[in-house]
Amino acid sequence: MMKKIITAALAISALALTSCIGTAKTVVAATDVVAKVKPVNTAFEWSKGGEFAYLYLQTFDLAESKLDAIASKGTSQAVCIDAPFLLIDPQATTRFFTEVVEPGTAFRIDELAGFSKNVYSERGITFLRACSERGLMVYLLANEKEISVIIQDLREMQIEVMSCIIEGEISPGSKAQNMTLTELKNGNRLGMILTTSLGEASGFTGMTDAMRESASQLYEEVADKLILFPNPAFN
């Protein structure tokens, strides 16, 4: 009888010990999961691959091939370029959006420039030089407050660029009115827009929502002036 009681006691002790150990493991596992859970902008994963890099360079080649025709029109022809996604180093841009900024969060271009240590895309700089050599005016699609450091950096490289006058803040999912694009369009001086978002060109197209307009109308309005680059956040 005593043997059965001792055996039962040992079994209960073993069960209790196992329960404690199991609880401890559960707590550790839960801690591990909590530590790993944080917003990740997986949309930028494709920009780390070779396809994005190839399309990025190929599109700049296409844009540069059109510069002579634009310059021949005279009348102070202007080229507008999307600063954060085309001019700042693409690899640093991807790291900024995957490691620093949470998905869907508004950002400032000067924050991105600071994160990249003001390292710029070699292909983007080459394109700006090609514009300067042809006497084309270059505008960065951002307000002066956000890109003052970039403007200074480019000036030290003997590249003159200007900022766009924008009413309202540009943020993901919204549009701001670009007064400079409107002025250039009305003065027939807008030679080309380089951007990763049709929303950036809404001031030029005159469309309230460029993404919802028919493809034929969009082509008729902007096909000869707008070059849409691969967007690092959308495959």
DRENKERO-970122 format. One record per residue (C-alpha): residue number from 1; residue in three letters; x, y, z. Coordinates in pm, whole numbers, padded with zeros to 5 digits. Layout:
i	aa	x	y	z
NUM	ALA	X	Y	Z
...
This chain:
i	aa	x	y	z
1	MET	00000	00000	00000
2	MET	00285	00232	00094
3	LYS	00452	00160	-00238
4	LYS	00141	00262	-00430
5	ILE	00113	00588	-00233
6	ILE	00481	00676	-00299
7	THR	00443	00591	-00666
8	ALA	00134	00814	-00693
9	ALA	00313	01095	-00513
10	LEU	00610	01071	-00747
11	ALA	00378	01075	-01048
12	ILE	00199	01385	-00919
13	SER	00537	01554	-00852
14	ALA	00659	01468	-01200
15	LEU	00337	01601	-01354
16	ALA	00365	01925	-01158
17	LEU	00729	01964	-01263
18	THR	00641	01900	-01624
19	SER	00360	02153	-01600
20	CYS	00599	02415	-01462
21	ILE	00856	02346	-01727
22	GLY	00589	02359	-01994
23	THR	00464	02691	-01861
24	ALA	00815	02831	-01859
25	LYS	00866	02725	-02220
26	THR	00537	02882	-02317
27	VAL	00637	03214	-02158
28	VAL	00974	03213	-02334
29	ALA	00812	03131	-02668
30	ALA	00557	03411	-02620
31	THR	00839	03654	-02543
32	ASP	01018	03552	-02860
33	VAL	00705	03609	-03069
34	VAL	00640	03953	-02918
35	ALA	00999	04058	-02986
36	LYS	00968	03968	-03355
37	VAL	00626	04122	-03422
38	LYS	00664	04473	-03570
39	PRO	00532	04642	-03884
40	VAL	00729	04539	-04191
41	ASN	00684	04704	-04528
42	THR	00711	04390	-04740
43	ALA	00608	04587	-05052
44	PHE	00969	04703	-05084
45	GLU	01110	04349	-05104
46	TRP	01100	04348	-05485
47	SER	01318	04659	-05506
48	LYS	01603	04456	-05356
49	GLY	01616	04230	-05661
50	GLY	01781	04254	-06000
51	GLU	01459	04318	-06192
52	PHE	01397	04648	-06017
53	ALA	01758	04762	-06065
54	TYR	01743	04675	-06436
55	LEU	01414	04860	-06495
56	TYR	01538	05159	-06294
57	LEU	01850	05200	-06512
58	GLN	01668	05121	-06836
59	THR	01405	05387	-06766
60	PHE	01673	05650	-06698
61	ASP	01831	05555	-07033
62	LEU	01495	05612	-07201
63	ALA	01455	05951	-07032
64	GLU	01803	06065	-07130
65	SER	01747	05964	-07491
66	LYS	01466	06222	-07512
67	LEU	01663	06519	-07380
68	ASP	01794	06646	-07715
69	ALA	01443	06665	-07859
70	ILE	01323	06855	-07552
71	ALA	01615	07098	-07559
72	SER	01553	07174	-07927
73	LYS	01213	07325	-07839
74	GLY	01381	07610	-07652
75	THR	01167	07845	-07437
76	SER	01339	07737	-07114
77	GLN	01217	07379	-07125
78	ALA	01198	07215	-06783
79	VAL	01241	06862	-06653
80	CYS	01079	06761	-06323
81	ILE	01209	06464	-06126
82	ASP	01081	06276	-05823
83	ALA	01354	06329	-05562
84	PRO	01311	06055	-05297
85	PHE	01262	05753	-05524
86	LEU	01478	05851	-05821
87	LEU	01756	06076	-05697
88	ILE	01849	05946	-05353
89	ASP	02039	05615	-05349
90	PRO	01778	05341	-05417
91	GLN	01932	05091	-05173
92	ALA	01928	05345	-04891
93	THR	01570	05436	-04981
94	THR	01461	05072	-04953
95	ARG	01633	05035	-04615
96	PHE	01468	05355	-04491
97	PHE	01120	05229	-04573
98	THR	01176	04875	-04448
99	GLU	01374	04954	-04132
100	VAL	01266	05302	-04020
101	VAL	00928	05410	-04155
102	GLU	00620	05202	-04081
103	PRO	00395	05112	-04377
104	GLY	00157	05391	-04472
105	THR	00336	05651	-04260
106	ALA	00407	05994	-04405
107	PHE	00774	06085	-04434
108	ARG	00988	06388	-04505
109	ILE	01247	06382	-04781
110	ASP	01508	06545	-04558
111	GLU	01470	06253	-04314
112	LEU	01535	06008	-04597
113	ALA	01834	06212	-04716
114	GLY	01977	06215	-04364
115	PHE	01931	05838	-04331
116	SER	02111	05783	-04662
117	LYS	02393	06013	-04544
118	ASN	02314	06220	-04854
119	VAL	02430	05946	-05090
120	TYR	02273	05985	-05433
121	SER	02201	05758	-05726
122	GLU	02492	05767	-05970
123	ARG	02250	05720	-06259
124	GLY	02029	05998	-06129
125	ILE	02324	06238	-06101
126	THR	02435	06148	-06454
127	PHE	02087	06233	-06580
128	LEU	02089	06570	-06403
129	ARG	02427	06652	-06558
130	ALA	02286	06562	-06901
131	CYS	02000	06806	-06841
132	SER	02241	07082	-06735
133	GLU	02460	07029	-07042
134	ARG	02155	07091	-07262
135	GLY	02048	07402	-07073
136	LEU	01732	07242	-06938
137	MET	01577	07366	-06614
138	VAL	01550	07096	-06347
139	TYR	01285	07093	-06075
140	LEU	01268	06843	-05791
141	LEU	00913	06739	-05704
142	ALA	00925	06862	-05345
143	ASN	00908	07188	-05155
144	GLU	01225	07384	-05077
145	LYS	01210	07320	-04702
146	GLU	01245	06946	-04752
147	ILE	01523	06950	-05010
148	SER	01737	07248	-04912
149	VAL	02030	07020	-04823
150	ILE	01992	06825	-05148
151	ILE	01994	07148	-05348
152	GLN	02314	07254	-05172
153	ASP	02479	06916	-05231
154	LEU	02398	06930	-05601
155	ARG	02522	07288	-05625
156	GLU	02858	07168	-05495
157	MET	02855	06918	-05784
158	GLN	02796	07212	-06024
159	ILE	02434	07102	-06079
160	GLU	02162	07364	-06039
161	VAL	01814	07244	-05946
162	MET	01504	07416	-05810
163	SER	01220	07309	-05585
164	CYS	00853	07300	-05677
165	ILE	00602	07522	-05500
166	ILE	00354	07280	-05347
167	GLU	00033	07362	-05163
168	GLY	-00029	07104	-04894
169	GLU	00186	06815	-04777
170	ILE	00260	06517	-05001
171	SER	00189	06197	-04810
172	PRO	00103	05837	-04903
173	GLY	-00249	05806	-05041
174	SER	-00304	06180	-05087
175	LYS	-00219	06450	-05339
176	ALA	-00091	06803	-05302
177	GLN	-00135	07080	-05558
178	ASN	00189	07141	-05745
179	MET	00184	07506	-05849
180	THR	00511	07480	-06043
181	LEU	00381	07203	-06269
182	THR	00069	07407	-06339
183	GLU	00274	07716	-06425
184	LEU	00511	07522	-06652
185	LYS	00219	07356	-06829
186	ASN	00039	07686	-06889
187	GLY	00360	07844	-07019
188	ASN	00426	07550	-07255
189	ARG	00764	07498	-07090
190	LEU	00715	07154	-06937
191	GLY	00944	06916	-07121
192	MET	00931	06600	-06913
193	ILE	00824	06457	-06578
194	LEU	01007	06165	-06419
195	THR	00811	06010	-06135
196	THR	00706	05682	-05974
197	SER	00350	05797	-05909
198	LEU	00079	05926	-06141
199	GLY	-00053	06129	-05849
200	GLU	00262	06344	-05865
201	ALA	00164	06448	-06217
202	SER	-00199	06532	-06144
203	GLY	-00121	06904	-06164
204	PHE	00004	06852	-06519
205	THR	-00261	06614	-06645
206	GLY	-00549	06814	-06500
207	MET	-00706	06488	-06385
208	THR	-00868	06474	-06044
209	ASP	-00768	06110	-06002
210	ALA	-00518	05997	-06263
211	MET	-00528	05635	-06152
212	ARG	-00902	05607	-06226
213	GLU	-00906	05776	-06563
214	SER	-00919	05565	-06877
215	ALA	-00584	05447	-07012
216	SER	-00654	05602	-07353
217	GLN	-00721	05945	-07204
218	LEU	-00412	05924	-06985
219	TYR	-00200	05829	-07287
220	GLU	-00339	06115	-07493
221	GLU	-00269	06368	-07219
222	VAL	00079	06274	-07102
223	ALA	00237	06009	-07325
224	ASP	00494	06242	-07478
225	LYS	00598	06409	-07151
226	LEU	00553	06170	-06859
227	ILE	00788	05879	-06785
228	LEU	00665	05651	-06510
229	PHE	00952	05475	-06332
230	PRO	00919	05145	-06143
231	ASN	00789	05222	-05796
232	PRO	01001	05051	-05529
233	ALA	00692	04987	-05318
234	PHE	00473	04837	-05591
235	ASN	00569	04542	-05808
